[in-house]
């Protein structure tokens, strides 16, 4: 039986080396904490990338025929390295991740925090394993380049070189990525953004918020317990979305009939009197007049139900001592910002920004992030997230090469065996 570390090395040595890289990363993580990406911003990351590629070439040309180097470009090193990195990637997907600049006091008080699991992409184990996999990948590409080339090798180079470029660009580029939030009121122009650390930074572009619009779904009605405020039924809460005046429905054993509807209403009340009237102005709320009846109730009860607004409190219709009719806050269908952007070189651009529909201004991607939820649909404030990633083109180049390689292999088909 072959002993460990006896040549030729196999999978056992591969898993031992990968575990050693992981252990080295864990020890560095415990000693130094997460990597401060700001220390590796341009041009430091560019220099590191160039030196890393240069070292790969030196290893290939000076020690390419040595057993260890040949083993590093074999499947026996590749599979354990990928499996170990995949393990960390699975942890990354299962545990909530925080931004790289998040202060330590804002992270969960958990042993996983010291291991860097809540900021996995800037942890030492993850970065070292990425560079270990990049080393294997780079040496594999260089090894393949020394043999006789055929047209079918195009697919190999597209796939492997594309993965190398995408992974290396993603790691090095994270230090240059900028992510800020910008809060703007309607009619105002803003050119300053807030970093995750709370620092204010002036940007080479400005945004003017022309209008901000929110579309809501129709109001809903629910039956709640008076004592706890919980929706009924307890096992499966039910709700009814408004369809029109005169419609009826059954909720948690209660028969409801919609008798009136005011999409813009004002509520006036004192200790003995309440009145709901139409009001076409900012701060108006939505109100439904409902008739409710249930078994055991002497006669139906009728009254207004509203979810309130920043001007008016919500109102409920009490059915009996145990239950009431309530209207939850209306769900947001869509919110969008009509903006005008200005750049330092004098270019202006009018655009609409929505959730999942960002716009690009020079090197910046501008996303709809949030709004003033205290005012709800009457918000006149929009919050944007601005992201700049100068290495994104490098990553995209690698991804497009991967796609091209996959397409090439699909068209070329499997290699035919000689008859």
C-alpha positions as CSV (number, residue, x, y, z in Angstrom):
1,X,0.0,0.0,0.0
2,X,1.3,3.5,-0.9
3,X,2.1,5.7,2.0
4,X,1.0,9.3,2.4
5,X,3.4,11.7,0.7
6,X,4.9,8.9,-1.4
7,X,5.0,9.8,-5.0
8,X,3.0,9.9,-7.1
9,X,0.6,11.9,-5.0
10,X,-3.1,11.3,-5.2
11,X,-6.4,12.5,-3.7
12,X,-5.2,12.0,-0.1
13,X,-2.4,14.5,-0.4
14,X,-4.7,16.8,-2.3
15,X,-7.2,17.0,0.6
16,X,-4.3,17.4,3.1
17,X,-2.9,20.3,1.2
18,X,-6.3,21.9,0.8
19,X,-7.0,21.5,4.5
20,X,-3.6,23.0,5.2
21,X,-4.4,26.1,3.2
22,X,-7.8,26.3,5.0
23,X,-6.1,25.9,8.4
24,X,-3.5,28.6,7.6
25,X,-6.4,30.9,6.6
26,X,-8.2,30.2,9.9
27,X,-5.1,31.0,11.9
28,X,-4.6,34.2,10.1
29,X,-8.3,35.1,10.5
30,X,-8.1,34.5,14.3
31,X,-4.9,36.5,14.5
32,X,-5.7,39.5,12.2
33,X,-9.4,39.4,11.5
34,X,-11.0,40.1,8.1
35,X,-8.9,41.6,5.3
36,X,-9.1,45.4,5.1
37,X,-9.9,45.7,1.4
38,X,-9.0,49.4,1.4
39,X,-5.4,48.5,1.9
40,X,-5.4,46.7,-1.4
41,X,-7.1,49.3,-3.5
42,X,-5.6,50.4,-6.9
43,X,-2.7,50.3,-7.7
44,X,-1.8,47.8,-5.0
45,X,-4.3,45.2,-6.3
46,X,-3.0,45.6,-9.9
47,X,0.6,45.0,-8.7
48,X,-0.5,41.9,-6.7
49,X,-2.3,40.5,-9.8
50,X,0.7,41.2,-12.0
51,X,3.2,39.6,-9.5
52,X,0.9,36.6,-9.0
53,X,0.8,35.9,-12.8
54,X,4.5,36.5,-13.1
55,X,5.2,33.9,-10.3
56,X,3.0,31.4,-12.1
57,X,5.2,31.8,-15.3
58,X,8.4,31.6,-13.2
59,X,7.2,28.4,-11.6
60,X,6.1,26.9,-14.9
61,X,9.4,27.7,-16.7
62,X,11.8,26.9,-13.9
63,X,10.1,24.1,-12.1
64,X,7.4,22.9,-14.5
65,X,8.8,19.4,-14.8
66,X,9.1,18.8,-11.0
67,X,6.7,16.3,-9.5
68,X,5.0,18.8,-7.1
69,X,4.3,21.3,-9.9
70,X,3.0,18.6,-12.2
71,X,0.8,17.3,-9.4
72,X,-0.6,20.8,-8.8
73,X,-1.9,20.8,-12.4
74,X,-3.5,17.4,-12.0
75,X,-7.0,16.3,-11.1
76,X,-5.7,15.0,-7.8
77,X,-5.0,18.6,-6.6
78,X,-7.9,20.2,-8.4
79,X,-10.9,18.3,-7.0
80,X,-9.9,18.6,-3.3
81,X,-9.2,22.3,-3.8
82,X,-12.5,22.9,-5.5
83,X,-14.3,20.8,-2.9
84,X,-12.9,22.8,0.0
85,X,-13.7,26.1,-1.7
86,X,-17.2,24.8,-2.4
87,X,-17.6,24.1,1.3
88,X,-16.9,27.7,2.1
89,X,-19.2,28.8,-0.7
90,X,-22.0,26.8,0.8
91,X,-21.5,28.4,4.2
92,X,-21.5,31.8,2.5
93,X,-24.9,30.9,0.9
94,X,-26.4,29.7,4.2
95,X,-25.2,32.4,6.6
96,X,-26.3,36.1,6.2
97,X,-23.5,38.2,4.9
98,X,-22.6,41.7,6.0
99,X,-20.8,44.4,4.0
100,X,-17.0,44.4,4.1
101,X,-16.9,47.7,6.0
102,X,-19.5,46.7,8.7
103,X,-18.1,47.6,12.2
104,X,-17.4,44.5,14.4
105,X,-19.9,45.7,17.0
106,X,-22.7,45.4,14.4
107,X,-22.0,41.8,13.6
108,X,-23.7,38.9,15.5
109,X,-22.1,37.9,18.7
110,X,-21.3,34.4,17.6
111,X,-18.1,32.2,17.3
112,X,-18.6,32.2,13.5
113,X,-18.0,35.9,13.5
114,X,-14.3,35.4,14.6
115,X,-14.0,32.9,11.8
116,X,-15.1,35.5,9.3
117,X,-18.2,33.6,8.2
118,X,-20.4,36.7,8.3
119,X,-18.0,38.5,5.9
120,X,-16.8,35.5,4.0
121,X,-15.5,37.1,0.8
122,X,-13.0,39.2,2.8
123,X,-12.0,36.3,5.2
124,X,-8.5,34.8,5.0
125,X,-9.6,31.2,4.5
126,X,-11.8,32.2,1.5
127,X,-9.2,34.4,-0.1
128,X,-6.3,31.9,0.4
129,X,-8.4,29.1,-1.1
130,X,-9.3,31.2,-4.0
131,X,-5.6,31.9,-4.7
132,X,-4.8,28.3,-4.3
133,X,-7.4,27.3,-6.9
134,X,-6.1,30.1,-9.1
135,X,-2.6,28.7,-8.8
136,X,-3.8,25.2,-9.8
137,X,-5.9,26.7,-12.7
138,X,-3.0,28.9,-14.0
139,X,-0.5,26.0,-13.9
140,X,-2.9,23.8,-15.7
141,X,-3.3,26.3,-18.5
142,X,0.5,26.7,-18.8
143,X,1.0,23.0,-18.8
144,X,-1.6,22.5,-21.6
145,X,0.2,25.2,-23.6
146,X,3.4,23.1,-23.9
147,X,1.8,20.2,-25.7
148,X,0.8,20.0,-29.4
149,X,-2.1,22.3,-30.1
150,X,-5.3,21.4,-32.0
151,X,-8.3,23.5,-32.9
152,X,-10.3,21.6,-30.2
153,X,-8.0,23.3,-27.6
154,X,-9.9,26.5,-28.2
155,X,-12.7,25.3,-25.9
156,X,-10.2,24.4,-23.2
157,X,-8.5,27.8,-23.2
158,X,-11.8,29.7,-23.4
159,X,-13.2,27.9,-20.3
160,X,-10.1,27.7,-18.2
161,X,-8.7,31.2,-19.0
162,X,-12.2,32.7,-18.7
163,X,-12.6,31.2,-15.2
164,X,-9.1,32.4,-14.3
165,X,-9.8,36.0,-15.4
166,X,-13.3,36.1,-13.8
167,X,-12.1,34.8,-10.4
168,X,-8.9,36.8,-10.3
169,X,-10.7,40.0,-11.4
170,X,-13.4,39.4,-8.8
171,X,-10.9,39.0,-5.9
172,X,-8.7,41.9,-6.9
173,X,-11.5,44.2,-7.9
174,X,-13.4,44.0,-4.6
175,X,-10.8,46.5,-3.1
176,X,-11.8,49.1,-5.7
177,X,-15.6,48.7,-5.4
178,X,-17.4,51.7,-4.0
179,X,-20.9,51.4,-2.6
180,X,-22.8,54.5,-1.3
181,X,-26.3,55.6,-0.5
182,X,-27.7,58.9,-1.4
183,X,-30.9,60.4,0.0
184,X,-32.7,63.1,-2.0
185,X,-35.9,65.1,-1.5
186,X,-38.1,66.0,-4.4
187,X,-36.8,69.0,-6.3
188,X,-33.4,68.8,-4.7
189,X,-30.0,68.1,-6.2
190,X,-27.5,65.9,-4.3
191,X,-23.9,65.0,-5.1
192,X,-22.8,63.6,-1.8
193,X,-23.2,60.0,-0.8
194,X,-22.8,58.1,2.5
195,X,-20.3,55.3,2.8
196,X,-21.1,52.2,4.9
197,X,-18.9,53.6,7.7
198,X,-21.1,56.8,7.8
199,X,-18.5,59.0,6.1
200,X,-19.8,61.5,3.6
201,X,-18.1,61.5,0.2
202,X,-18.5,63.9,-2.7
203,X,-19.1,62.3,-6.1
204,X,-18.3,63.2,-9.6
205,X,-22.0,63.2,-10.5
206,X,-25.2,64.7,-9.1
207,X,-28.8,63.5,-9.1
208,X,-31.9,65.7,-9.1
209,X,-35.1,64.0,-7.9
210,X,-37.9,65.3,-10.2
211,X,-40.7,63.1,-8.9
212,X,-41.2,60.0,-6.8
213,X,-44.1,57.7,-7.3
214,X,-45.5,54.8,-5.4
215,X,-48.2,52.4,-6.7
216,X,-50.0,50.3,-4.1
217,X,-52.1,47.2,-4.4
218,X,-55.8,47.4,-3.4
219,X,-56.5,47.4,0.4
220,X,-57.0,44.2,2.2
221,X,-59.3,43.3,5.1
222,X,-58.5,40.8,7.9
223,X,-60.1,39.6,11.1
224,X,-57.9,40.0,14.2
225,X,-58.1,39.0,17.9
226,X,-58.8,42.1,20.1
227,X,-56.5,40.9,22.8
228,X,-53.4,40.0,20.8
229,X,-53.9,41.7,17.5
230,X,-53.1,38.5,15.6
231,X,-54.8,37.6,12.4
232,X,-57.4,34.8,12.2
233,X,-57.6,32.0,11.7
234,X,-54.6,31.2,13.9
235,X,-53.4,28.3,11.8
236,X,-53.9,29.9,8.4
237,X,-54.5,33.7,8.5
238,X,-57.0,34.8,5.9
239,X,-57.3,38.1,4.0
240,X,-59.6,39.7,1.4
241,X,-58.4,42.1,-1.2
242,X,-60.9,44.8,-2.1
243,X,-62.7,44.2,-5.4
244,X,-65.5,46.7,-5.4
245,X,-68.4,48.1,-3.4
246,X,-71.2,45.6,-2.8
247,X,-68.8,42.6,-2.8
248,X,-69.1,40.0,0.0
249,X,-66.7,37.5,1.5
250,X,-66.2,35.2,4.4
251,X,-63.1,35.6,6.7
252,X,-62.5,33.4,9.7
253,X,-66.2,32.7,10.1
254,X,-67.2,36.3,9.7
255,X,-69.4,37.5,6.7
256,X,-68.3,40.8,5.4
257,X,-70.0,43.2,2.9
258,X,-68.3,46.3,1.5
259,X,-70.8,49.1,1.6
260,X,-68.6,52.1,0.8
261,X,-65.0,53.0,-0.3
262,X,-62.9,56.1,0.0
263,X,-59.5,55.9,-1.6
264,X,-58.6,59.3,-0.1
265,X,-60.2,59.9,3.3
266,X,-59.7,62.0,6.4
267,X,-60.6,60.8,9.9
268,X,-62.0,63.1,12.5
269,X,-62.6,61.8,15.9
270,X,-62.9,62.7,19.6
271,X,-63.8,60.7,22.7
272,X,-67.4,60.2,21.5
273,X,-67.6,60.9,17.8
274,X,-65.8,59.7,14.6
275,X,-66.4,60.9,11.1
276,X,-64.7,59.7,7.8
277,X,-64.9,62.1,4.9
278,X,-63.3,62.4,1.4
279,X,-60.1,64.4,1.4
280,X,-58.0,64.9,-1.8
281,X,-54.7,66.0,-0.2
282,X,-51.4,64.7,1.0
283,X,-51.7,62.5,4.1
284,X,-55.2,61.1,3.2
285,X,-55.8,57.5,4.1
286,X,-57.7,54.6,2.5
287,X,-61.0,53.7,4.2
288,X,-63.6,50.9,3.6
289,X,-67.1,50.9,5.1
290,X,-67.9,47.3,6.1
291,X,-70.9,45.4,7.4
292,X,-69.9,42.4,9.5
293,X,-72.0,39.5,10.9
294,X,-71.2,36.2,12.5
295,X,-73.1,33.3,14.2
296,X,-74.2,34.3,17.7
297,X,-74.2,38.1,16.9
298,X,-77.6,39.7,17.6
299,X,-77.3,42.0,14.5
300,X,-74.7,43.0,12.0
301,X,-72.2,45.8,12.9
302,X,-71.3,48.4,10.4
303,X,-68.5,51.0,10.3
304,X,-65.3,52.3,8.8
305,X,-62.0,50.5,8.6
306,X,-58.7,52.2,7.7
307,X,-55.0,51.5,7.8
308,X,-54.2,55.1,8.6
309,X,-51.4,57.3,7.4
310,X,-48.7,59.5,8.9
311,X,-51.5,62.0,9.6
312,X,-54.3,59.7,10.7
313,X,-54.3,56.7,13.1
314,X,-55.8,53.4,11.8
315,X,-59.4,52.5,12.7
316,X,-60.9,49.1,13.4
317,X,-64.4,47.8,13.4
318,X,-65.1,45.8,16.6
319,X,-67.4,42.9,15.9
320,X,-67.6,41.5,19.4
321,X,-65.5,41.3,22.5
322,X,-63.1,38.8,20.8
323,X,-62.7,40.0,17.2
324,X,-62.5,43.1,15.0
325,X,-62.1,43.9,11.3
326,X,-58.8,45.5,10.4
327,X,-57.0,46.8,7.3
328,X,-53.2,46.0,7.1
329,X,-50.9,48.5,5.4
330,X,-51.3,48.3,1.7
331,X,-48.5,46.4,-0.1
332,X,-46.3,48.3,-2.5
333,X,-46.7,47.3,-6.1
334,X,-44.0,49.5,-7.5
335,X,-42.1,52.6,-6.6
336,X,-40.0,54.7,-9.0
337,X,-37.9,57.9,-9.2
338,X,-37.9,60.3,-12.1
339,X,-34.4,61.8,-12.0
340,X,-32.0,64.1,-13.9
341,X,-28.4,63.3,-13.6
342,X,-25.5,65.7,-14.1
343,X,-21.8,64.8,-14.6
344,X,-18.6,66.9,-14.3
345,X,-18.1,67.0,-18.1
346,X,-21.5,68.7,-18.5
347,X,-23.6,65.7,-19.6
348,X,-27.2,65.5,-18.4
349,X,-29.6,62.5,-18.5
350,X,-33.2,62.1,-17.7
351,X,-34.2,58.7,-16.6
352,X,-36.6,56.6,-14.4
353,X,-35.1,54.4,-11.7
354,X,-37.1,51.4,-10.4
355,X,-36.3,48.4,-8.2
356,X,-34.3,46.0,-10.3
357,X,-34.1,48.6,-13.1
358,X,-31.0,50.7,-12.4
359,X,-29.4,53.2,-14.7
360,X,-25.7,53.7,-15.6
361,X,-24.0,57.1,-15.5
362,X,-20.4,56.8,-16.6
363,X,-18.8,54.2,-14.2
364,X,-21.7,54.3,-11.7
365,X,-24.7,52.1,-11.5
366,X,-27.6,53.8,-9.7
367,X,-30.2,51.6,-8.0
368,X,-33.5,52.4,-6.4
369,X,-32.8,51.5,-2.8
370,X,-35.5,52.8,-0.5
371,X,-37.8,55.8,0.4
372,X,-39.3,57.5,3.4
373,X,-41.5,54.7,4.7
374,X,-42.8,56.9,7.5
375,X,-44.9,58.8,4.9
376,X,-45.7,55.7,2.8
377,X,-47.2,56.6,-0.6
378,X,-46.8,60.3,0.2
379,X,-43.0,60.0,0.5
380,X,-41.2,62.9,-1.2
381,X,-37.8,61.3,-0.4
382,X,-36.0,58.7,-2.4
383,X,-32.9,56.7,-1.4
384,X,-30.5,55.5,-4.1
385,X,-27.6,53.1,-3.9
386,X,-24.6,54.0,-6.1
387,X,-22.1,51.3,-7.0
388,X,-18.8,51.7,-8.9
389,X,-16.8,48.6,-9.8
390,X,-14.0,49.4,-12.2
391,X,-13.0,45.7,-12.5
392,X,-16.5,44.6,-13.6
393,X,-15.4,44.6,-17.3
394,X,-12.6,42.2,-16.4
395,X,-15.0,39.9,-14.7
396,X,-17.5,40.1,-17.5
397,X,-14.7,39.3,-20.0
398,X,-14.0,36.1,-18.1
399,X,-17.7,35.2,-18.0
400,X,-18.2,35.8,-21.7
401,X,-15.1,33.6,-22.4
402,X,-16.7,30.8,-20.3
403,X,-20.0,31.1,-22.2
404,X,-18.1,31.1,-25.5
405,X,-16.1,28.0,-24.4
406,X,-19.3,26.2,-23.4
407,X,-20.8,27.1,-26.8
408,X,-17.7,26.0,-28.6
409,X,-17.7,22.6,-26.9
410,X,-21.4,22.1,-27.6
411,X,-20.8,22.8,-31.3
412,X,-17.6,20.8,-31.6
413,X,-19.2,17.8,-29.8
414,X,-17.2,15.0,-28.1
415,X,-13.9,14.0,-29.5
416,X,-14.1,11.1,-31.9
417,X,-12.0,8.0,-31.1
418,X,-9.7,6.8,-33.8
419,X,-11.1,3.6,-35.4
